[in-house]
Amino acid sequence: MAKASGAKKSYSSWISNKNKVHVAKTPVTTKAVTLQDSLRPILIIGQAFGLFPVIGLYSKHEANLRFYWISWKCLYSIILLSGQIWMCIMCFNKMFRLETTLQTTSPAIFYGTTCIYIALFLQVSLKWPKLVKHAIQTEDLDPNFDTSLTLKCYMTCAVVLLLAILEHILSLLYALSEAIACYSHTHTSTYEGFVRVNYPWVYKFMPYSIPLGMITQLLHFQATFIWNFSDLFVICTSYYLTSRLDNVNGKLLIAQGKYLPASFWRSAREEYSRVTQLVRKVDDVISGIVFISFANNLFFVCLQLFNTLENGIKDTGACHASRLKGTTLFAGYEGPAYFIFSLVYLISRSVAVSLIASQVNSASLLPARVLYDVPSPVYCIEVQRFIDQVNGDNVALSGLQFFTVTRELLLTVAGTIVTYELVMLQLTPSAQVPTANGTMT
């Protein structure tokens, strides 16, 4: 018996030494990546446009984060929210008093969702200090040294904002060409014609003035930024959560197929539980933004795609006669350039948001592959509990719990868009559109 016991201990010692998991030591000088460090530049940019009125974003100490209703940042957000509410009211006023069409409804939805975004970011700001404190507790127990995380957030921010500015410039050029075409033979100034063409819901009921035109332009620029910023916020938050899950998955992949004790699997399962709990905490805070972001993208992709399919590539605009005489900036191609670029940009941004946010769910399922590969001699109750947790929990961002952001969601959205376009094209009266040989059908 003593001989058998000694052989068993020797075998266990050999397994322990042979299958020891060696994790590369992180240099002491490397700073762990935190939620606040990853999102700080993006949130600071958002504050300039009335979003995220949290005090202490510039501080490197997360404990300094505060939210006060009575503060100049919160007052600034409320003032800008009042301006967006005014724009939304003017859009609905035009829609109800004059005409209710798809073209008059889209500005009302655009400014209406902007108001909702500002209100939601105020709600997120209220909960943000508590969320960051919870994230700090997780980060202290399981530090993450993914140095590429901050770089990915910065690069994504630069690309999205650059494309958003380019799209906004193209829309302004299109509106300017419309103003030149419609008002070049009148006593109306170019700037007055520009704001009347671009914001008809305002100047149908209010007299023109330069200060009012400038205020309207600033509010429109703010709404355009918020429209893009919401997707950027979801993307960068998904980057952070995916990085946290990848930190756990990296340790598990190193241990794949090795003979490890139950204590290792218990420790790994507890770390996985802490990260998934953080995902749920974040989802509770930002799920409203995720919902409005996906709904907004779905509507405007359908709208731009419908405009492109209905009007064709060559857009004549509001003043067709002037365009035929060549009194526009780029011979009438300002509209097509804007609509095509906007459509491609919208689809690309929507797909990027869906795929990047779905990586949170994909990363949460990866441990199952490692757990199924645990050797039979060391299979234990901790491994079984870990498998049940991975397969039983639905770890993903959601839109107010109405849907979860997974890879399958992208196909569902694509199917919805195709169905909508087919129905709209069937219900719309047939119009003359140019064919490839230049004739009208």
Summary of the structure (lengths in Angstrom):
residues: 441
radius of gyration: 27.6
end to end distance: 95.7
largest distance: 109.4
contacts: 1336
relative contact order: 0.10
helix: 73%
strand: 1%
